[in-house]
């Protein structure tokens, strides 16, 4: 009979932990490097637009619409529409998504998702005009239309993120004596954060693009440039509006990615 002469490798767990930490730090640095590319593209696009604007030969209408003060006013209106609608969507969709994953309201989730799907499935311009004929034209109606159009990604991702949490972790939390609220805020929501934030980022980009339709109901924004360019056959206005909206969407998407990266629980 041969006795084993192997000794336990006490340093193995520590070594594995160090390797895991090193891999996590490397992935974190790679993530930040990837995030650094997008703002550079946005800045390059803005610089190219500014150079073109200074050197371009414009008509009186184009010069007035593309003046720096007018551009800043339109951009500010566009951002205000986006931010206002985004805050309302978060305030409504995230708590509703949480509530629909709890036992008392779980049966209502198909109905609520169906209503949210209706808001997004309807043609955006039709939704804007329909609400304008009911609520009147202006900023408030535009915000209502944007909220209806962008609520689904946040609502759906909140529910999917919470439903994707391992039930064994929830049971372990309850077994440790944690209340249902404590399990929700200390276990379920932290693990669902990446999925929820992905839905928020999708909604933000959707809001930036859809807000261009605000011009049709006197809501302001960068859509004024696009609409004027189409109406008067002024390609400079049309392309300028489209480029600025695209750059704004890229900037908002980048901000969303940064928040996702920062808020993601370590190790996920």
C-alpha positions in Angstrom: 0.0 0.0 0.0 1.5 3.3 -1.1 0.8 6.4 1.0 0.3 9.7 -0.9 3.1 12.2 -0.2 1.2 15.2 -1.8 0.8 18.2 0.4 -2.2 20.6 0.1 -1.4 23.6 -1.9 -2.5 26.3 0.5 -1.6 29.1 -1.9 -3.9 27.8 -4.7 -7.0 29.6 -3.6 -5.1 32.9 -3.1 -3.5 32.4 -6.5 -6.8 31.8 -8.2 -8.3 34.9 -6.5 -5.4 37.0 -7.7 -5.8 35.7 -11.3 -9.5 36.4 -11.2 -8.9 40.0 -9.9 -6.2 40.5 -12.5 -8.6 39.3 -15.3 -11.4 41.6 -13.9 -9.1 44.6 -13.8 -7.9 43.8 -17.4 -11.5 43.6 -18.6 -12.3 46.8 -16.8 -9.4 48.7 -18.5 -10.4 47.2 -21.9 -14.0 48.4 -21.3 -12.8 52.0 -20.6 -10.6 52.0 -23.7 -13.5 50.9 -25.8 -15.6 53.7 -24.3 -13.0 56.3 -25.2 -13.5 55.8 -29.0 -17.1 57.0 -29.2 -16.7 60.5 -27.8 -13.7 61.1 -30.1 -16.0 60.3 -33.1 -18.6 62.7 -31.8 -16.1 65.5 -31.3 -14.6 64.8 -34.7 -18.1 65.0 -36.2 -18.8 68.3 -34.4 -15.5 69.8 -35.5 -16.2 68.8 -39.1 -19.6 70.4 -38.9 -18.2 73.6 -37.4 -15.6 73.9 -40.1 -18.2 73.3 -42.9 -20.6 75.8 -41.2 -17.9 78.6 -41.1 -16.8 78.1 -44.8 -20.2 77.2 -46.4 -22.1 79.6 -48.7 -25.6 79.7 -47.4 -28.9 81.4 -48.3 -30.5 83.8 -45.9 -32.9 81.1 -44.6 -30.0 78.6 -44.1 -27.8 81.2 -42.4 -30.6 82.1 -40.0 -31.5 78.5 -39.2 -27.8 77.4 -38.9 -26.7 80.4 -36.8 -24.9 79.4 -33.6 -27.6 80.9 -31.4 -30.4 79.2 -33.3 -28.5 75.8 -33.3 -27.9 76.1 -29.5 -31.6 76.9 -28.9 -32.8 73.9 -31.0 -30.3 71.6 -29.3 -31.3 72.8 -25.9 -35.0 72.2 -26.7 -34.1 68.7 -28.1 -32.2 67.8 -24.9 -34.9 69.2 -22.7 -37.5 67.0 -24.4 -35.3 63.9 -24.2 -34.3 64.4 -20.5 -37.8 65.2 -19.4 -39.3 62.2 -21.1 -36.5 60.0 -19.8 -37.0 61.0 -16.2 -40.8 60.3 -16.5 -40.1 57.0 -18.2 -37.7 55.9 -15.4 -40.1 57.1 -12.7 -43.0 55.1 -14.2 -41.5 52.1 -15.9 -38.9 50.9 -13.4 -41.3 50.7 -10.4 -44.0 49.2 -12.6 -41.6 46.6 -13.9 -40.6 45.7 -10.3 -44.3 45.5 -9.2 -45.2 43.2 -12.2 -42.5 40.7 -11.1 -44.0 40.4 -7.6 -46.6 37.7 -6.9 -49.7 39.9 -6.4 -49.4 41.6 -9.8 -47.6 38.9 -11.8 -50.7 37.9 -13.7 -51.2 41.4 -15.0 -47.8 41.5 -16.7 -49.0 40.3 -20.2 -51.7 43.0 -20.2 -49.4 45.8 -19.2 -46.7 44.6 -21.7 -49.4 44.5 -24.4 -50.4 48.1 -23.7 -46.8 49.2 -23.8 -46.3 47.3 -27.0 -49.2 49.2 -28.5 -47.6 52.6 -27.8 -44.4 51.6 -29.6 -46.0 49.6 -32.4 -48.1 52.6 -33.5 -46.4 54.8 -36.1 -44.6 57.6 -34.2 -45.8 60.5 -36.3 -49.4 59.1 -36.0 -49.1 58.9 -32.3 -47.8 62.5 -32.1 -50.6 63.9 -34.3 -53.3 61.9 -32.5 -52.2 63.2 -29.1 -51.9 66.7 -30.5 -55.5 66.7 -31.7 -56.6 65.5 -28.2 -54.2 67.4 -25.8 -53.2 70.3 -28.0 -49.9 71.2 -29.6 -46.7 72.1 -27.8 -44.0 70.8 -25.3 -46.3 68.9 -23.0 -48.0 66.8 -25.7 -44.6 66.0 -27.1 -43.4 64.7 -23.8 -46.5 62.5 -23.4 -45.9 61.0 -26.8 -42.2 60.4 -26.1 -43.0 58.7 -22.8 -45.5 56.4 -24.5 -43.1 55.5 -27.2 -40.0 54.9 -25.0 -41.6 53.1 -22.0 -41.5 49.6 -23.4 -37.6 49.0 -23.4 -37.3 50.1 -19.8 -40.3 48.2 -18.6 -39.4 45.0 -20.4 -35.8 45.1 -19.4 -36.6 45.7 -15.8 -38.9 42.7 -15.8 -36.4 40.5 -17.7 -33.5 41.5 -15.4 -35.4 40.7 -12.2 -36.8 37.4 -13.7 -33.3 36.4 -14.6 -32.0 36.4 -11.1 -31.2 32.9 -9.8 -34.1 31.9 -7.5 -31.5 30.1 -5.3 -30.0 33.5 -4.4 -33.4 34.8 -3.4 -34.1 31.8 -1.3 -30.7 32.1 0.3 -31.4 35.7 1.2 -34.8 34.8 2.7 -33.1 31.9 4.6 -30.7 34.4 6.2 -33.7 36.3 7.6 -33.9 39.1 5.1 -37.2 40.7 4.3 -38.7 40.6 0.8 -37.8 44.3 0.4 -34.2 43.7 1.6 -33.8 40.8 -0.9 -35.2 43.0 -3.7 -32.9 46.0 -3.0 -29.8 44.1 -1.9 -29.9 41.0 -4.1 -32.3 41.2 -7.0 -31.9 44.8 -8.2 -28.1 44.8 -8.0 -27.9 41.7 -10.2 -30.6 43.1 -12.6 -28.8 46.4 -13.0 -26.9 45.6 -16.3 -30.1 44.5 -18.0 -32.1 47.4 -16.7 -29.5 50.0 -17.7 -29.4 48.4 -21.2 -33.1 49.1 -21.6 -32.6 52.7 -20.3 -29.8 53.3 -22.9 -32.0 51.9 -25.6 -34.9 54.2 -24.5 -32.6 57.3 -24.5 -31.4 56.7 -28.0 -34.9 56.1 -29.1 -36.0 59.4 -27.5 -33.3 61.4 -29.2 -34.4 60.1 -32.6 -38.1 60.3 -32.0 -37.9 63.8 -30.6 -37.2 65.1 -34.1 -40.9 64.6 -34.8 -41.7 67.3 -32.2 -41.5 69.9 -34.9 -44.8 68.7 -36.4 -46.7 69.6 -33.2 -44.7 72.8 -32.3 -42.6 71.0 -29.8 -39.3 72.4 -31.0 -36.0 70.6 -31.2 -33.5 69.8 -34.0 -36.4 68.4 -36.1 -37.1 72.0 -37.2 -34.0 71.9 -39.4 -35.0 68.7 -41.0 -38.6 69.8 -41.6 -37.5 73.2 -43.0 -35.0 71.5 -45.2 -37.6 69.1 -46.6 -40.3 71.8 -47.0 -38.0 74.3 -48.8 -35.8 71.8 -50.6 -32.7 73.1 -48.7 -30.3 70.2 -48.5 -27.9 72.0 -46.2 -30.6 72.3 -43.5 -31.8 68.7 -44.0 -28.3 67.2 -43.8 -27.3 69.4 -40.9 -30.3 68.5 -38.9 -29.8 64.8 -39.6 -26.1 64.9 -38.7 -26.6 66.8 -35.5 -29.3 64.4 -34.3 -27.1 61.5 -35.1 -24.2 63.0 -33.2 -26.5 63.7 -30.2 -27.7 60.1 -30.3 -24.1 58.9 -30.3 -23.3 61.2 -27.3 -26.3 60.0 -25.3 -25.5 56.4 -26.1 -22.0 56.9 -24.9 -23.2 58.4 -21.6 -25.5 55.4 -21.2 -22.6 53.0 -21.8 -20.5 54.9 -19.2 -23.3 54.6 -16.6 -23.6 50.9 -17.4 -19.9 50.4 -17.0 -19.8 52.2 -13.7 -22.9 50.8 -12.2 -22.3 47.1 -13.2 -21.6 45.0 -10.1 -18.0 43.8 -10.0 -17.6 40.3 -11.3 -20.6 40.4 -13.8 
